[in-house]
Every structure is written in C-alpha cells, then in structure tokens.
Amino acid sequence: MLPEVIRLLKKRLEILIDETQFYLLKEKALEKKCSVGELVRETLQEKYFINRKEKAKEALNKILSGELALPEAVDWEEIEKNLEKRYDDVAD
C-alpha cells in the first residue's frame, strides 16, 4: 500500500480485539507480506475512503446525466467548495 510519496504517519489509533481476530489479521498480513498496521490502514482506506470517493463520483454522474434533479438556482461555486472541503483528503 505504499503511496508514490511516503506519508509521515502522525496519528496513533489504539483498538482492542480478541486473540482470534489478531491471529487472523497477522496471518493475512503475512500472506500479503506487510505489517498488521499496514493491513488495517489499507482496509480502512478501501472501506471508508475509496468507496466514499466512488459514491461522490456516482452522485456527480447522476447530476450531470439529469437523472438526479436539482433546484433551479444552484450555487455551483458553493457546491464545489463543499466537495473540495469534504473530499480533499481522499482526492488523487
């Protein structure tokens, strides 16, 4: 999961899991030749951030196709600012 530019990890997350869950995570990490932490970060990225980005793209495509009706007076600049603010951290 190493990005093109290696990011400096700044936040620590501590979770409690049972021994079986940890064992299974460790086995999966060994299969993928990565650390448990990297496996968890990758899974979070795939589950919560990439899917959110895809859903935003789907919604935009619906808007552009006319499938999703919007009010007549739409402040596109405000919408763009809100989207950038919300999805800036997951943008390519």
Short mmCIF file of the C-alpha atoms (twelve columns), coordinates in Angstrom:
data_MODEL
# 
_entry.id   MODEL 
# 
loop_
_atom_site.group_PDB 
_atom_site.id 
_atom_site.type_symbol 
_atom_site.label_atom_id 
_atom_site.label_alt_id 
_atom_site.label_comp_id 
_atom_site.label_asym_id 
_atom_site.label_seq_id 
_atom_site.Cartn_x 
_atom_site.Cartn_y 
_atom_site.Cartn_z 
_atom_site.pdbx_PDB_model_num 
ATOM 1  C CA . MET A 1  0.000   0.000   0.000   1 
ATOM 2  C CA . LEU A 2  2.949   2.380   -0.175  1 
ATOM 3  C CA . PRO A 3  1.827   5.507   -1.981  1 
ATOM 4  C CA . GLU A 4  4.061   7.206   -4.532  1 
ATOM 5  C CA . VAL A 5  5.100   9.672   -1.844  1 
ATOM 6  C CA . ILE A 6  5.595   8.091   1.569   1 
ATOM 7  C CA . ARG A 7  3.336   9.855   4.044   1 
ATOM 8  C CA . LEU A 8  4.515   10.612  7.538   1 
ATOM 9  C CA . LEU A 9  2.098   8.921   9.905   1 
ATOM 10 C CA . LYS A 10 1.162   11.340  12.671  1 
ATOM 11 C CA . LYS A 11 -1.824  9.848   14.480  1 
ATOM 12 C CA . ARG A 12 -1.956  6.763   16.657  1 
ATOM 13 C CA . LEU A 13 -5.062  4.608   16.915  1 
ATOM 14 C CA . GLU A 14 -5.418  2.026   19.637  1 
ATOM 15 C CA . ILE A 15 -8.125  -0.625  19.425  1 
ATOM 16 C CA . LEU A 16 -8.797  -3.762  21.401  1 
ATOM 17 C CA . ILE A 17 -9.550  -7.005  19.584  1 
ATOM 18 C CA . ASP A 18 -9.670  -10.600 20.723  1 
ATOM 19 C CA . GLU A 19 -6.836  -13.044 20.196  1 
ATOM 20 C CA . THR A 20 -8.558  -14.816 17.317  1 
ATOM 21 C CA . GLN A 21 -9.068  -11.589 15.401  1 
ATOM 22 C CA . PHE A 22 -5.438  -10.629 15.944  1 
ATOM 23 C CA . TYR A 23 -4.228  -14.057 14.835  1 
ATOM 24 C CA . LEU A 24 -6.308  -13.832 11.660  1 
ATOM 25 C CA . LEU A 25 -5.033  -10.308 10.945  1 
ATOM 26 C CA . LYS A 26 -1.451  -11.447 11.491  1 
ATOM 27 C CA . GLU A 27 -1.917  -14.402 9.133   1 
ATOM 28 C CA . LYS A 28 -3.427  -12.144 6.445   1 
ATOM 29 C CA . ALA A 29 -0.586  -9.642  6.885   1 
ATOM 30 C CA . LEU A 30 1.964   -12.449 6.451   1 
ATOM 31 C CA . GLU A 31 0.192   -13.559 3.258   1 
ATOM 32 C CA . LYS A 32 0.320   -10.009 1.902   1 
ATOM 33 C CA . LYS A 33 3.886   -9.502  3.198   1 
ATOM 34 C CA . CYS A 34 3.006   -6.389  5.178   1 
ATOM 35 C CA . SER A 35 2.557   -5.372  8.799   1 
ATOM 36 C CA . VAL A 36 -0.720  -5.689  10.689  1 
ATOM 37 C CA . GLY A 37 -0.819  -1.881  10.933  1 
ATOM 38 C CA . GLU A 38 -0.393  -1.509  7.170   1 
ATOM 39 C CA . LEU A 39 -3.118  -4.094  6.582   1 
ATOM 40 C CA . VAL A 40 -5.514  -2.201  8.869   1 
ATOM 41 C CA . ARG A 41 -4.692  1.166   7.204   1 
ATOM 42 C CA . GLU A 42 -5.215  -0.348  3.747   1 
ATOM 43 C CA . THR A 43 -8.537  -1.861  4.802   1 
ATOM 44 C CA . LEU A 44 -9.728  1.447   6.259   1 
ATOM 45 C CA . GLN A 45 -8.729  3.207   3.046   1 
ATOM 46 C CA . GLU A 46 -10.608 0.719   0.864   1 
ATOM 47 C CA . LYS A 47 -13.682 0.509   3.085   1 
ATOM 48 C CA . TYR A 48 -14.244 4.115   4.064   1 
ATOM 49 C CA . PHE A 49 -12.307 6.456   1.821   1 
ATOM 50 C CA . ILE A 50 -12.149 4.986   -1.675  1 
ATOM 51 C CA . ASN A 51 -15.814 3.946   -1.559  1 
ATOM 52 C CA . ARG A 52 -16.804 7.455   -0.440  1 
ATOM 53 C CA . LYS A 53 -14.926 8.898   -3.385  1 
ATOM 54 C CA . GLU A 54 -16.641 6.478   -5.764  1 
ATOM 55 C CA . LYS A 55 -20.064 7.323   -4.319  1 
ATOM 56 C CA . ALA A 56 -19.341 11.027  -4.812  1 
ATOM 57 C CA . LYS A 57 -18.424 10.324  -8.455  1 
ATOM 58 C CA . GLU A 58 -21.633 8.318   -8.938  1 
ATOM 59 C CA . ALA A 59 -23.713 11.163  -7.491  1 
ATOM 60 C CA . LEU A 60 -21.986 13.676  -9.759  1 
ATOM 61 C CA . ASN A 61 -22.642 11.464  -12.787 1 
ATOM 62 C CA . LYS A 62 -26.337 11.264  -11.837 1 
ATOM 63 C CA . ILE A 63 -26.494 15.035  -11.546 1 
ATOM 64 C CA . LEU A 64 -24.758 15.558  -14.884 1 
ATOM 65 C CA . SER A 65 -26.937 12.997  -16.651 1 
ATOM 66 C CA . GLY A 66 -30.115 14.656  -15.381 1 
ATOM 67 C CA . GLU A 67 -31.116 11.506  -13.512 1 
ATOM 68 C CA . LEU A 68 -30.991 13.442  -10.246 1 
ATOM 69 C CA . ALA A 69 -32.922 16.702  -10.403 1 
ATOM 70 C CA . LEU A 70 -31.510 19.734  -8.623  1 
ATOM 71 C CA . PRO A 71 -33.241 23.012  -7.807  1 
ATOM 72 C CA . GLU A 72 -33.093 25.690  -10.485 1 
ATOM 73 C CA . ALA A 73 -30.930 28.096  -8.502  1 
ATOM 74 C CA . VAL A 74 -27.789 26.127  -7.687  1 
ATOM 75 C CA . ASP A 75 -24.694 27.869  -6.389  1 
ATOM 76 C CA . TRP A 76 -22.100 25.701  -8.143  1 
ATOM 77 C CA . GLU A 77 -19.190 27.574  -6.583  1 
ATOM 78 C CA . GLU A 78 -20.543 26.808  -3.110  1 
ATOM 79 C CA . ILE A 79 -21.098 23.155  -4.042  1 
ATOM 80 C CA . GLU A 80 -17.563 22.915  -5.419  1 
ATOM 81 C CA . LYS A 81 -16.105 24.441  -2.223  1 
ATOM 82 C CA . ASN A 82 -18.077 21.997  -0.076  1 
ATOM 83 C CA . LEU A 83 -16.995 18.993  -2.161  1 
ATOM 84 C CA . GLU A 84 -13.358 20.082  -2.095  1 
ATOM 85 C CA . LYS A 85 -13.507 20.620  1.655   1 
ATOM 86 C CA . ARG A 86 -15.174 17.258  2.290   1 
ATOM 87 C CA . TYR A 87 -13.206 15.088  -0.151  1 
ATOM 88 C CA . ASP A 88 -9.882  16.903  -0.353  1 
ATOM 89 C CA . ASP A 89 -8.183  14.305  1.844   1 
ATOM 90 C CA . VAL A 90 -9.208  11.425  -0.432  1 
ATOM 91 C CA . ALA A 91 -8.615  13.091  -3.801  1 
ATOM 92 C CA . ASP A 92 -5.912  11.714  -6.084  1 
# 
